[in-house]
């Protein structure tokens, strides 16, 4: 199987695998020494059945624009649902299809400062763009293989792009975080990358090494002033990095946080979920590979400028939604928590508030939560 095809199949497995439960007591005790604010639920959107405007198949990304509109990308529903700042449904953007402005495999979205909505669409090898009135503008195809899965806007003409970048000479499937000029394929600045050594059988088998690399997707956040924030996914190192609009590093700090090992039940659950989802995708055929989940949880999750103007970092080791809050120089100030347990949280941290959703909700359907202090 060609590497790109193997890659595309495995990418679809990420949503369910990798999220398990843990005892809340395993959280690090150092979080007890600073004030902890409780986040308040402003509203929630989502229902199991009923009006399709308030149901989600699979939330892949979310954002808030300067008008206070909330955008929710549903990658299985292949559309963006738009809500106002009170959670009321406004409209749907795009639909499933191959025509102009339509989506087949959307992966991420961002809003440019001028209000354009940009959706990363792998089937079209780049971006599908809508103006601030949410009318279709253009499609920009740049990458024949492995188009971006994560994008954030630095300005109207520069994007931070997270993607896989295959280099079959020395290493394989590099995760890259780069600054790209609008409409250009090559990066202007390489901000960060990781890679793994290519092994002889790496291209003939969908091995656990490939799954490990694909599973640890990267995510960045931009603050509207040209700065980008990033937390590398790592089970043993907690690190936060920030660059300015030219790619100069302006912040890089670590914090001592104890690794958290997954339980045998968590690992078994990940294997079962991965195998079941593979059978679903392949029409009932058993997996062609043996999946070996990572033993430890990643220490950090998402990062961004929060509603108090400080830098927020979510922890990946807890069942509740827990944030470390730093000033813009990297000094730890306090924490915030949304005291609801889930097997796996995803968030979009913004100055207007926190958008949060569960990847694998216990009640079987997703909700979007809007949280504030």
HELIX and SHEET records of a PDB file:
HELIX    1   1 UNK A    3  UNK A   11  1                                   9    
HELIX    2   2 UNK A   24  UNK A   26  5                                   3    
HELIX    3   3 UNK A   29  UNK A   32  5                                   4    
HELIX    4   4 UNK A   52  UNK A   54  5                                   3    
HELIX    5   5 UNK A  122  UNK A  124  5                                   3    
HELIX    6   6 UNK A  208  UNK A  215  1                                   8    
HELIX    7   7 UNK A  264  UNK A  281  1                                  18    
SHEET    1   A 5 UNK A  36  UNK A  38  0                                        
SHEET    2   A 5 UNK A 332  UNK A 338  1                                        
SHEET    3   A 5 UNK A 321  UNK A 326 -1                                        
SHEET    4   A 5 UNK A 311  UNK A 315 -1                                        
SHEET    5   A 5 UNK A 300  UNK A 305 -1                                        
SHEET    1   B 4 UNK A  40  UNK A  45  0                                        
SHEET    2   B 4 UNK A 368  UNK A 372 -1                                        
SHEET    3   B 4 UNK A 353  UNK A 358 -1                                        
SHEET    4   B 4 UNK A 345  UNK A 350 -1                                        
SHEET    1   C 4 UNK A  59  UNK A  64  0                                        
SHEET    2   C 4 UNK A  70  UNK A  74 -1                                        
SHEET    3   C 4 UNK A  79  UNK A  83 -1                                        
SHEET    4   C 4 UNK A  89  UNK A  93 -1                                        
SHEET    1   D 4 UNK A 106  UNK A 111  0                                        
SHEET    2   D 4 UNK A 117  UNK A 121 -1                                        
SHEET    3   D 4 UNK A 126  UNK A 130 -1                                        
SHEET    4   D 4 UNK A 136  UNK A 141 -1                                        
SHEET    1   E 4 UNK A 150  UNK A 153  0                                        
SHEET    2   E 4 UNK A 158  UNK A 165 -1                                        
SHEET    3   E 4 UNK A 171  UNK A 181 -1                                        
SHEET    4   E 4 UNK A 189  UNK A 197 -1                                        
SHEET    1   F 4 UNK A 220  UNK A 222  0                                        
SHEET    2   F 4 UNK A 228  UNK A 230 -1                                        
SHEET    3   F 4 UNK A 238  UNK A 243 -1                                        
SHEET    4   F 4 UNK A 249  UNK A 255 -1                                        
END                                                                             
